[in-house]
Amino acid sequence: MEATSATVTPYERIGGEAAIRTLVDRFYQLMDELPEAYTAR
């Protein structure tokens, strides 16, 4: 049974767990590298 567009969640539309993990990994990589991120609170 194939999901219709009405049953696809936003989470699934952006790529599911793999996409979220990639996004989070990149976010924390930038937080470690960018000097301006040191002042973020």
CHARMM-style PDB file with segment names, atoms N, HN, CA, C and O in Angstrom:
ATOM      1  N   MET     1       0.847  -1.190   0.000  1.00  0.00      PROA
ATOM      2  CA  MET     1       0.000   0.000   0.000  1.00  0.00      PROA
ATOM      3  C   MET     1       0.884   1.243   0.000  1.00  0.00      PROA
ATOM      4  O   MET     1       1.728   1.403   0.882  1.00  0.00      PROA
ATOM      5  N   GLU     2       0.702   2.099  -0.958  1.00  0.00      PROA
ATOM      6  HN  GLU     2       0.016   1.968  -1.674  1.00  0.00      PROA
ATOM      7  CA  GLU     2       1.508   3.308  -1.103  1.00  0.00      PROA
ATOM      8  C   GLU     2       0.842   4.480  -0.390  1.00  0.00      PROA
ATOM      9  O   GLU     2      -0.377   4.642  -0.449  1.00  0.00      PROA
ATOM     10  N   ALA     3       1.657   5.302   0.291  1.00  0.00      PROA
ATOM     11  HN  ALA     3       2.647   5.171   0.339  1.00  0.00      PROA
ATOM     12  CA  ALA     3       1.133   6.467   0.995  1.00  0.00      PROA
ATOM     13  C   ALA     3       0.722   7.541  -0.003  1.00  0.00      PROA
ATOM     14  O   ALA     3       1.406   7.767  -1.001  1.00  0.00      PROA
ATOM     15  N   THR     4      -0.374   8.187   0.266  1.00  0.00      PROA
ATOM     16  HN  THR     4      -0.929   8.003   1.077  1.00  0.00      PROA
ATOM     17  CA  THR     4      -0.805   9.304  -0.567  1.00  0.00      PROA
ATOM     18  C   THR     4      -0.222  10.582   0.001  1.00  0.00      PROA
ATOM     19  O   THR     4       0.284  10.589   1.123  1.00  0.00      PROA
ATOM     20  N   SER     5      -0.289  11.662  -0.761  1.00  0.00      PROA
ATOM     21  HN  SER     5      -0.701  11.656  -1.672  1.00  0.00      PROA
ATOM     22  CA  SER     5       0.252  12.933  -0.289  1.00  0.00      PROA
ATOM     23  C   SER     5      -0.452  13.407   0.978  1.00  0.00      PROA
ATOM     24  O   SER     5       0.131  14.158   1.761  1.00  0.00      PROA
ATOM     25  N   ALA     6      -1.688  12.983   1.191  1.00  0.00      PROA
ATOM     26  HN  ALA     6      -2.162  12.373   0.555  1.00  0.00      PROA
ATOM     27  CA  ALA     6      -2.428  13.382   2.386  1.00  0.00      PROA
ATOM     28  C   ALA     6      -1.905  12.666   3.623  1.00  0.00      PROA
ATOM     29  O   ALA     6      -2.098  13.158   4.735  1.00  0.00      PROA
ATOM     30  N   THR     7      -1.250  11.519   3.465  1.00  0.00      PROA
ATOM     31  HN  THR     7      -1.093  11.119   2.562  1.00  0.00      PROA
ATOM     32  CA  THR     7      -0.764  10.774   4.621  1.00  0.00      PROA
ATOM     33  C   THR     7       0.732  10.936   4.854  1.00  0.00      PROA
ATOM     34  O   THR     7       1.264  10.417   5.836  1.00  0.00      PROA
ATOM     35  N   VAL     8       1.406  11.637   3.980  1.00  0.00      PROA
ATOM     36  HN  VAL     8       0.974  12.058   3.182  1.00  0.00      PROA
ATOM     37  CA  VAL     8       2.846  11.860   4.136  1.00  0.00      PROA
ATOM     38  C   VAL     8       3.051  13.021   5.108  1.00  0.00      PROA
ATOM     39  O   VAL     8       2.512  14.112   4.924  1.00  0.00      PROA
ATOM     40  N   THR     9       3.834  12.760   6.132  1.00  0.00      PROA
ATOM     41  HN  THR     9       4.272  11.874   6.282  1.00  0.00      PROA
ATOM     42  CA  THR     9       4.086  13.788   7.142  1.00  0.00      PROA
ATOM     43  C   THR     9       5.188  14.738   6.674  1.00  0.00      PROA
ATOM     44  O   THR     9       5.968  14.392   5.787  1.00  0.00      PROA
ATOM     45  N   PRO    10       5.256  15.926   7.261  1.00  0.00      PROA
ATOM     46  CA  PRO    10       6.363  16.839   6.930  1.00  0.00      PROA
ATOM     47  C   PRO    10       7.724  16.183   7.199  1.00  0.00      PROA
ATOM     48  O   PRO    10       8.671  16.388   6.441  1.00  0.00      PROA
ATOM     49  N   TYR    11       7.817  15.413   8.253  1.00  0.00      PROA
ATOM     50  HN  TYR    11       7.047  15.247   8.869  1.00  0.00      PROA
ATOM     51  CA  TYR    11       9.037  14.683   8.590  1.00  0.00      PROA
ATOM     52  C   TYR    11       9.458  13.770   7.438  1.00  0.00      PROA
ATOM     53  O   TYR    11      10.631  13.733   7.068  1.00  0.00      PROA
ATOM     54  N   GLU    12       8.512  13.046   6.881  1.00  0.00      PROA
ATOM     55  HN  GLU    12       7.558  13.076   7.182  1.00  0.00      PROA
ATOM     56  CA  GLU    12       8.799  12.169   5.749  1.00  0.00      PROA
ATOM     57  C   GLU    12       9.132  12.961   4.491  1.00  0.00      PROA
ATOM     58  O   GLU    12       9.975  12.539   3.700  1.00  0.00      PROA
ATOM     59  N   ARG    13       8.489  14.084   4.302  1.00  0.00      PROA
ATOM     60  HN  ARG    13       7.803  14.427   4.944  1.00  0.00      PROA
ATOM     61  CA  ARG    13       8.733  14.906   3.101  1.00  0.00      PROA
ATOM     62  C   ARG    13      10.150  15.458   3.045  1.00  0.00      PROA
ATOM     63  O   ARG    13      10.708  15.617   1.960  1.00  0.00      PROA
ATOM     64  N   ILE    14      10.737  15.751   4.197  1.00  0.00      PROA
ATOM     65  HN  ILE    14      10.284  15.622   5.079  1.00  0.00      PROA
ATOM     66  CA  ILE    14      12.100  16.291   4.180  1.00  0.00      PROA
ATOM     67  C   ILE    14      13.163  15.200   4.181  1.00  0.00      PROA
ATOM     68  O   ILE    14      14.356  15.500   4.139  1.00  0.00      PROA
ATOM     69  N   GLY    15      12.744  13.940   4.229  1.00  0.00      PROA
ATOM     70  HN  GLY    15      11.775  13.697   4.263  1.00  0.00      PROA
ATOM     71  CA  GLY    15      13.705  12.851   4.117  1.00  0.00      PROA
ATOM     72  C   GLY    15      13.795  11.956   5.328  1.00  0.00      PROA
ATOM     73  O   GLY    15      14.625  11.047   5.356  1.00  0.00      PROA
ATOM     74  N   GLY    16      12.969  12.184   6.330  1.00  0.00      PROA
ATOM     75  HN  GLY    16      12.294  12.922   6.307  1.00  0.00      PROA
ATOM     76  CA  GLY    16      12.931  11.304   7.499  1.00  0.00      PROA
ATOM     77  C   GLY    16      14.164  11.421   8.369  1.00  0.00      PROA
ATOM     78  O   GLY    16      14.837  12.451   8.400  1.00  0.00      PROA
ATOM     79  N   GLU    17      14.442  10.342   9.072  1.00  0.00      PROA
ATOM     80  HN  GLU    17      13.896   9.505   9.047  1.00  0.00      PROA
ATOM     81  CA  GLU    17      15.531  10.336  10.053  1.00  0.00      PROA
ATOM     82  C   GLU    17      16.883  10.687   9.444  1.00  0.00      PROA
ATOM     83  O   GLU    17      17.650  11.441  10.043  1.00  0.00      PROA
ATOM     84  N   ALA    18      17.183  10.164   8.288  1.00  0.00      PROA
ATOM     85  HN  ALA    18      16.560   9.552   7.801  1.00  0.00      PROA
ATOM     86  CA  ALA    18      18.488  10.418   7.663  1.00  0.00      PROA
ATOM     87  C   ALA    18      18.702  11.905   7.413  1.00  0.00      PROA
ATOM     88  O   ALA    18      19.789  12.426   7.661  1.00  0.00      PROA
ATOM     89  N   ALA    19      17.676  12.587   6.926  1.00  0.00      PROA
ATOM     90  HN  ALA    19      16.793  12.164   6.724  1.00  0.00      PROA
ATOM     91  CA  ALA    19      17.800  14.020   6.650  1.00  0.00      PROA
ATOM     92  C   ALA    19      17.954  14.822   7.936  1.00  0.00      PROA
ATOM     93  O   ALA    19      18.741  15.767   7.992  1.00  0.00      PROA
ATOM     94  N   ILE    20      17.208  14.446   8.962  1.00  0.00      PROA
ATOM     95  HN  ILE    20      16.569  13.678   8.917  1.00  0.00      PROA
ATOM     96  CA  ILE    20      17.306  15.157  10.243  1.00  0.00      PROA
ATOM     97  C   ILE    20      18.685  14.958  10.852  1.00  0.00      PROA
ATOM     98  O   ILE    20      19.271  15.907  11.372  1.00  0.00      PROA
ATOM     99  N   ARG    21      19.207  13.750  10.798  1.00  0.00      PROA
ATOM    100  HN  ARG    21      18.730  12.979  10.375  1.00  0.00      PROA
ATOM    101  CA  ARG    21      20.554  13.497  11.332  1.00  0.00      PROA
ATOM    102  C   ARG    21      21.612  14.314  10.585  1.00  0.00      PROA
ATOM    103  O   ARG    21      22.522  14.865  11.205  1.00  0.00      PROA
ATOM    104  N   THR    22      21.494  14.391   9.262  1.00  0.00      PROA
ATOM    105  HN  THR    22      20.755  13.943   8.759  1.00  0.00      PROA
ATOM    106  CA  THR    22      22.423  15.184   8.467  1.00  0.00      PROA
ATOM    107  C   THR    22      22.342  16.657   8.859  1.00  0.00      PROA
ATOM    108  O   THR    22      23.368  17.319   9.014  1.00  0.00      PROA
ATOM    109  N   LEU    23      21.137  17.162   9.018  1.00  0.00      PROA
ATOM    110  HN  LEU    23      20.304  16.624   8.892  1.00  0.00      PROA
ATOM    111  CA  LEU    23      20.922  18.552   9.410  1.00  0.00      PROA
ATOM    112  C   LEU    23      21.525  18.838  10.790  1.00  0.00      PROA
ATOM    113  O   LEU    23      22.218  19.840  10.969  1.00  0.00      PROA
ATOM    114  N   VAL    24      21.269  17.981  11.737  1.00  0.00      PROA
ATOM    115  HN  VAL    24      20.706  17.167  11.591  1.00  0.00      PROA
ATOM    116  CA  VAL    24      21.776  18.171  13.100  1.00  0.00      PROA
ATOM    117  C   VAL    24      23.297  18.070  13.134  1.00  0.00      PROA
ATOM    118  O   VAL    24      23.958  18.865  13.802  1.00  0.00      PROA
ATOM    119  N   ASP    25      23.848  17.104  12.424  1.00  0.00      PROA
ATOM    120  HN  ASP    25      23.310  16.458  11.881  1.00  0.00      PROA
ATOM    121  CA  ASP    25      25.304  16.964  12.377  1.00  0.00      PROA
ATOM    122  C   ASP    25      25.958  18.214  11.810  1.00  0.00      PROA
ATOM    123  O   ASP    25      26.960  18.696  12.338  1.00  0.00      PROA
ATOM    124  N   ARG    26      25.385  18.734  10.732  1.00  0.00      PROA
ATOM    125  HN  ARG    26      24.571  18.342  10.303  1.00  0.00      PROA
ATOM    126  CA  ARG    26      25.948  19.945  10.115  1.00  0.00      PROA
ATOM    127  C   ARG    26      25.813  21.143  11.043  1.00  0.00      PROA
ATOM    128  O   ARG    26      26.735  21.952  11.146  1.00  0.00      PROA
ATOM    129  N   PHE    27      24.681  21.267  11.714  1.00  0.00      PROA
ATOM    130  HN  PHE    27      23.932  20.610  11.630  1.00  0.00      PROA
ATOM    131  CA  PHE    27      24.467  22.367  12.655  1.00  0.00      PROA
ATOM    132  C   PHE    27      25.559  22.368  13.725  1.00  0.00      PROA
ATOM    133  O   PHE    27      26.186  23.398  13.973  1.00  0.00      PROA
ATOM    134  N   TYR    28      25.785  21.219  14.357  1.00  0.00      PROA
ATOM    135  HN  TYR    28      25.275  20.383  14.156  1.00  0.00      PROA
ATOM    136  CA  TYR    28      26.776  21.163  15.427  1.00  0.00      PROA
ATOM    137  C   TYR    28      28.199  21.321  14.896  1.00  0.00      PROA
ATOM    138  O   TYR    28      29.064  21.845  15.597  1.00  0.00      PROA
ATOM    139  N   GLN    29      28.447  20.878  13.681  1.00  0.00      PROA
ATOM    140  HN  GLN    29      27.744  20.451  13.112  1.00  0.00      PROA
ATOM    141  CA  GLN    29      29.757  21.102  13.076  1.00  0.00      PROA
ATOM    142  C   GLN    29      30.002  22.602  12.927  1.00  0.00      PROA
ATOM    143  O   GLN    29      31.081  23.094  13.259  1.00  0.00      PROA
ATOM    144  N   LEU    30      29.007  23.324  12.431  1.00  0.00      PROA
ATOM    145  HN  LEU    30      28.130  22.925  12.161  1.00  0.00      PROA
ATOM    146  CA  LEU    30      29.146  24.770  12.273  1.00  0.00      PROA
ATOM    147  C   LEU    30      29.254  25.475  13.619  1.00  0.00      PROA
ATOM    148  O   LEU    30      30.004  26.442  13.749  1.00  0.00      PROA
ATOM    149  N   MET    31      28.525  25.011  14.608  1.00  0.00      PROA
ATOM    150  HN  MET    31      27.916  24.225  14.503  1.00  0.00      PROA
ATOM    151  CA  MET    31      28.604  25.621  15.939  1.00  0.00      PROA
ATOM    152  C   MET    31      30.011  25.487  16.515  1.00  0.00      PROA
ATOM    153  O   MET    31      30.470  26.362  17.250  1.00  0.00      PROA
ATOM    154  N   ASP    32      30.686  24.402  16.186  1.00  0.00      PROA
ATOM    155  HN  ASP    32      30.313  23.691  15.590  1.00  0.00      PROA
ATOM    156  CA  ASP    32      32.059  24.195  16.646  1.00  0.00      PROA
ATOM    157  C   ASP    32      33.075  25.011  15.852  1.00  0.00      PROA
ATOM    158  O   ASP    32      34.134  25.355  16.377  1.00  0.00      PROA
ATOM    159  N   GLU    33      32.769  25.324  14.596  1.00  0.00      PROA
ATOM    160  HN  GLU    33      31.908  25.045  14.170  1.00  0.00      PROA
ATOM    161  CA  GLU    33      33.744  25.952  13.713  1.00  0.00      PROA
ATOM    162  C   GLU    33      33.629  27.463  13.601  1.00  0.00      PROA
ATOM    163  O   GLU    33      34.646  28.139  13.446  1.00  0.00      PROA
ATOM    164  N   LEU    34      32.445  28.004  13.673  1.00  0.00      PROA
ATOM    165  HN  LEU    34      31.619  27.455  13.799  1.00  0.00      PROA
ATOM    166  CA  LEU    34      32.245  29.420  13.407  1.00  0.00      PROA
ATOM    167  C   LEU    34      32.465  30.275  14.662  1.00  0.00      PROA
ATOM    168  O   LEU    34      31.828  30.051  15.691  1.00  0.00      PROA
ATOM    169  N   PRO    35      33.365  31.249  14.570  1.00  0.00      PROA
ATOM    170  CA  PRO    35      33.618  32.110  15.730  1.00  0.00      PROA
ATOM    171  C   PRO    35      32.353  32.813  16.235  1.00  0.00      PROA
ATOM    172  O   PRO    35      32.170  32.966  17.442  1.00  0.00      PROA
ATOM    173  N   GLU    36      31.492  33.235  15.323  1.00  0.00      PROA
ATOM    174  HN  GLU    36      31.641  33.110  14.342  1.00  0.00      PROA
ATOM    175  CA  GLU    36      30.285  33.930  15.757  1.00  0.00      PROA
ATOM    176  C   GLU    36      29.330  33.024  16.521  1.00  0.00      PROA
ATOM    177  O   GLU    36      28.444  33.515  17.220  1.00  0.00      PROA
ATOM    178  N   ALA    37      29.490  31.734  16.402  1.00  0.00      PROA
ATOM    179  HN  ALA    37      30.210  31.335  15.833  1.00  0.00      PROA
ATOM    180  CA  ALA    37      28.625  30.790  17.126  1.00  0.00      PROA
ATOM    181  C   ALA    37      28.994  30.723  18.607  1.00  0.00      PROA
ATOM    182  O   ALA    37      28.176  30.299  19.423  1.00  0.00      PROA
ATOM    183  N   TYR    38      30.203  31.130  18.963  1.00  0.00      PROA
ATOM    184  HN  TYR    38      30.868  31.474  18.300  1.00  0.00      PROA
ATOM    185  CA  TYR    38      30.621  31.081  20.356  1.00  0.00      PROA
ATOM    186  C   TYR    38      29.795  32.004  21.239  1.00  0.00      PROA
ATOM    187  O   TYR    38      29.683  31.780  22.444  1.00  0.00      PROA
ATOM    188  N   THR    39      29.215  33.043  20.643  1.00  0.00      PROA
ATOM    189  HN  THR    39      29.306  33.225  19.664  1.00  0.00      PROA
ATOM    190  CA  THR    39      28.429  33.974  21.447  1.00  0.00      PROA
ATOM    191  C   THR    39      26.941  33.643  21.451  1.00  0.00      PROA
ATOM    192  O   THR    39      26.155  34.318  22.116  1.00  0.00      PROA
ATOM    193  N   ALA    40      26.556  32.611  20.715  1.00  0.00      PROA
ATOM    194  HN  ALA    40      27.195  32.063  20.175  1.00  0.00      PROA
ATOM    195  CA  ALA    40      25.138  32.214  20.682  1.00  0.00      PROA
ATOM    196  C   ALA    40      24.731  31.639  22.031  1.00  0.00      PROA
ATOM    197  O   ALA    40      25.449  30.841  22.632  1.00  0.00      PROA
ATOM    198  N   ARG    41      23.576  32.063  22.481  1.00  0.00      PROA
ATOM    199  HN  ARG    41      22.993  32.712  21.992  1.00  0.00      PROA
ATOM    200  CA  ARG    41      23.096  31.551  23.777  1.00  0.00      PROA
ATOM    201  C   ARG    41      21.747  30.962  23.649  1.00  0.00      PROA
ATOM    202  OT1 ARG    41      21.185  30.483  24.634  1.00  0.00      PROA
TER     203      ARG     41
END
